[in-house]
Amino acid sequence: MALIHPPAHKIHPRPLPKWRWLPQFFINPLSIYSEQAFESLYARSEAFGIDTLSINDPAGIKHVLLDNMANYERPVVLARLFRPAMGRGVFLAEGTEWRRQRRMLAPLFSPAAINDLIPHFQTAGEQMLSRLGQGGNVRLSEVFHRAALDAVLKALFSLKAEGHHADIPVMVRQYLGGAGRPNPLDGMARTEDDFGWAQASRKAFSRKWTAMVDGVIAERRTAGGDQAHARGDLLDLLLSARDPQTGEGLTDAEIRDQCSTMLAAGFETTSRMLFWASYLLSLDTAEQDRLRAEIAAFTPDRVTRMEDLAHWPRLRNTLLEALRFYPPAAYVTRRAMGADVIDGHQISAGTEIWISPFVLHRHRKFWDQPTAFMPDRFAGVNAPWTTMEGYLPFGAGPRICIGASFAMVEGQILLAHLLSRFTVTATDNQPVLPVFRVTTVPDRDPLFRLTQALPAA
């Protein structure tokens, strides 16, 4: 059986000179890599007077993100890019404040809490199919944006993604493609407020976004909860959350920022994962047929608990492989606060550490045929984002994404709904390539043809 190798950026035979890779980095950093990047464990470089160490060695990554994480802070560029959409929520919180928020939010993403949200993921999938009707030529990026927004709004606020709520994905996409893109000034900034005159468009987005989130929360408070939520929606859980060490709750501002974080990250990353998985399946029709047979044997309406997803191992593995090819966070960066040594590499205060899941997931030392679409590589591997050294789709260490299980359950249910009714084929032969825009997005928004699937024999 011939393996499918999805379209990819050209790998340069030698590292690009600085005058070539620096401008290209700000256009699309995923296109600058040479053969050496996918074979070496460490690489050193310098730009804008900053010493940088890129790490592909799992032991070195563990040292930075876990063993000596106190010495490595996240650089200010993250706050400059994400603060407008996430405020001071758990993603951007630091130190004791982060630990406090993490403790308080953990129960919201427990298996019991996610089980209570499954009916809302089911509803989002059914509404997606209703909107698609008989299929035809569609833009799956828009289909999945709407479906994931349906799911997160219902889970968060017991609200529907209708009327003005439908503007939320438009706001996020415009931000990611415009003001949210990193630029050279972000790389030179030493504080979050440096070059404030260049932050005007981000501040304007922040005001608009915050007003939108405040409005959604106020709308939900007025409407009250939804009886379909056995434990209450996520806003109810945020309102009732207490720090197990102090008994204190979250302030109104903290609740707003956590909601902002979940809205901005909760639907955007999931919808992109679904797009990339569908694109890969459009290239591998045999695997798509196998998935459809698996779903027909245990239809989406039968899923009531996370344990039921065990009936769809191929579907799960396809999403994991999509996350390998196109990790939402293509880069994890840290800045050394003091001297250190990483596998013989001397680190001084100010050294920047770059860990790229995009590179690591294609690294020749850790993956068999890394450029091939092989979902079976994850067969039988439990929670590979915590058990496989070369796999970091949700980050690593204590700051690993708190919503990983939420996203995987939602993603499996939505994709199962789509494949239970339709076959997915491309309408053209043009490649779709990944671009890094705060998250990993396609370089174009292609049409796909959805055709009514025949019942499984």
Disulfide bonds with the S-S distance in Angstrom:
none
